[in-house]
Amino acid sequence: MVQTKKIALYMVVVFVLYTIITSPDRAAALVQVGFEGVSSAAQGVGEFMTQLIQ
């Protein structure tokens, strides 16, 4: 099971590197979308906690 996880992790890393090398513009756009999603989620949690306190 541990070997399978390692192999899957290596495959993901290779895929990410391949995507970055072959299409850096698209990779940058995907990273931006990811950061926007994380930022939006954090903002939502902050608003929820604020409403909980009030």
Buried (B, 14 or more C-beta within 10 A) or exposed (E): EEEEEEEEEEEEEEEEEEEBEEEEEEBEEBEEEEEEEEEEEEEEEEEEEEEEEE
